[in-house]
Amino acid sequence: MPVYTKTFTPSENKTLTEFIVPIIKGTKEILIKGDYHPKIVNDIQVTNNLIGQAVNEYLRFDGKDSVFFGPNWDYYQNNYIKNAIKWFSPIRNLFNYTLIDPNGLVRARGNNNFFETMQINKEKASIGSVSGALPAGEWRLIVEAHAVISELVKLSIEVNLNQKFTPGIKATEKYRAELRDFHKKEPLFKEERESPGWFGGDFHIHSHHSDGDHSVYELMTYLHGKGLDFFVLTDHNTTLGWKEKYFSKTLVIPGIEISTFFGHFVLINWIGDINWFSLERKSTFEDIAVEIKRKGALLSVAHPECISDPICTGCRWNYPNFCWGTADIMEVWAGSWSERRAENIKTLKRWENLLNQGLKVIAVSGSDIHQLEPYKKDYGRTYVWAKSKTREGIMEGLKKGKVYITCGPKINFQLMTDKDVFVSLGEELEVDCNTSIELLINIENKKNKKKLHIELIKNGLVYNSYDSFLEHIELDWSDKVTKNCWYYLRLLDEKKCIVGLTNPIFIICH
């Protein structure tokens, strides 16, 4: 029974340690279980100081934009500081492991299941693991030190090599129970729509295959009940939760959240592993982007302004050399807008700056849920215009930027030239200089009787605005184009929280 051990110090934070696990011929089963001590930081003063530093950075802005810092901004900020210790204590040390076979296949991930016994054999495997033959040779056990806060952290990973199958492993039974759910014959989900239209989805969802609390089947049932047409399954560093047969139930698009030491990014329409171990803080991502695009996936930068170490380790985007031209998508609306307002404001501003640089990065939202309840009212829902409610249809509409985000109002935004040429979200129109255009806005706001503040943004600045209490709003604003520009809509409630925004329409001026 080999046990792989190491004592870590804070100087080894954000490092990889590799052990070689020799597997002999004839091995029928691998059982693996990790442990480390201490799991949390026991020094209260250290904890409070670390949380204070992270919160101050999270709430810091280089400048104030009156559009977003509404009447309750001071309350929001003070409440965040006041409750930070309660929300984020205790600070934890954090380790994951990855077990890779001699063929380069990831066979087990110790994420949320780090402290559980994980099982692999030819026919069965635990949550986050891959069944199949166990080839003899040198297997790689890579320990990921995501957060080493305590002065000394003693880690051990026990690996049992057995000649027979061990029944009753909890993590394996959990996976088998999930697979049995999909053989149920009752028609739980709506039939596919082959006609074109707007389809609402969530681009950031976690299951128990990484650090979520629920099976994929439970997620499918719950989110369908919330009215979603689709969602992207984005477990941390694994796509093992996704199965092709899920399409017979509802539309689950395969994805993965690559959780590195210096930021998280989501691959949409991706199946399989990706080697993020070679990424360094100075990486540009150009090489990895080639592989992503070759496989027909899209790269989305997840919650780039998230609260970071040591509260959410590695969650904030911290790749200073990242080539933003490789990013297809940015998660501009992470989780609940009212709760994650500080980061979403900064992310929205970052997105606008990229658009001003000529980069057509598509804006989406993701609830980033790990537990089903409570499902917040101000989670953004991303609507994609697609020819059909299929994986192919959603991906085609997404790539074209035919996308808007809302937690209530339905938005229709078009642009018309003086020659009656229409363009909509994500589209680009070439016009002659000094061309007059009309910006046509149609909003349905039946679920909310409160005031809605509507802003037309041109090249990152407010071009026009309007307040309304009406359920149905129609606006027709004009402009004269003298240079390249882009327009998008954003909707705010009385507290200056975003409740809807569109992707841009682009104008090329000759």
HELIX and SHEET records of a PDB file:
HELIX    1   1 PRO A   10  GLU A   12  5                                   3    
HELIX    2   2 ILE A   44  LEU A   59  1                                  16    
HELIX    3   3 TRP A   73  PHE A   88  1                                  16    
HELIX    4   4 LYS A  170  ASP A  181  1                                  12    
HELIX    5   5 VAL A  216  GLY A  225  1                                  10    
HELIX    6   6 GLU A  244  SER A  248  5                                   5    
HELIX    7   7 GLU A  286  ARG A  294  1                                   9    
HELIX    8   8 TRP A  324  THR A  326  5                                   3    
HELIX    9   9 ARG A  341  ASN A  356  1                                  16    
HELIX   10  10 ARG A  391  LYS A  399  1                                   9    
SHEET    1   A 4 VAL A   3  PHE A   8  0                                        
SHEET    2   A 4 VAL A 153  ASN A 162 -1                                        
SHEET    3   A 4 GLU A  29  HIS A  37 -1                                        
SHEET    4   A 4 MET A 118  ASN A 121 -1                                        
SHEET    1   B 4 THR A  15  ILE A  23  0                                        
SHEET    2   B 4 GLY A 137  ALA A 147 -1                                        
SHEET    3   B 4 LEU A  94  ILE A 100 -1                                        
SHEET    4   B 4 VAL A 106  GLY A 110 -1                                        
SHEET    1   C13 ILE A 362  GLY A 366  0                                        
SHEET    2   C13 ILE A 329  ALA A 334  1                                        
SHEET    3   C13 LEU A 298  VAL A 301  1                                        
SHEET    4   C13 HIS A 264  ILE A 268 -1                                        
SHEET    5   C13 LEU A 251  SER A 259 -1                                        
SHEET    6   C13 PHE A 230  LEU A 233  1                                        
SHEET    7   C13 GLY A 197  ILE A 205  1                                        
SHEET    8   C13 ARG A 381  ALA A 386 -1                                        
SHEET    9   C13 VAL A 403  THR A 406 -1                                        
SHEET   10   C13 ILE A 498  THR A 502 -1                                        
SHEET   11   C13 CYS A 485  LEU A 492 -1                                        
SHEET   12   C13 LEU A 452  LYS A 458 -1                                        
SHEET   13   C13 LEU A 461  SER A 468 -1                                        
SHEET    1   D13 ILE A 362  GLY A 366  0                                        
SHEET    2   D13 ILE A 329  ALA A 334  1                                        
SHEET    3   D13 LEU A 298  VAL A 301  1                                        
SHEET    4   D13 HIS A 264  ILE A 268 -1                                        
SHEET    5   D13 LEU A 251  SER A 259 -1                                        
SHEET    6   D13 PHE A 230  LEU A 233  1                                        
SHEET    7   D13 GLY A 197  ILE A 205  1                                        
SHEET    8   D13 ARG A 381  ALA A 386 -1                                        
SHEET    9   D13 VAL A 403  THR A 406 -1                                        
SHEET   10   D13 ILE A 498  THR A 502 -1                                        
SHEET   11   D13 CYS A 485  LEU A 492 -1                                        
SHEET   12   D13 ILE A 505  CYS A 509 -1                                        
SHEET   13   D13 GLU A 428  VAL A 431  1                                        
SHEET    1   E 4 PHE A 422  SER A 424  0                                        
SHEET    2   E 4 LYS A 410  THR A 417 -1                                        
SHEET    3   E 4 THR A 435  GLU A 444 -1                                        
SHEET    4   E 4 HIS A 472  VAL A 481 -1                                        
END                                                                             
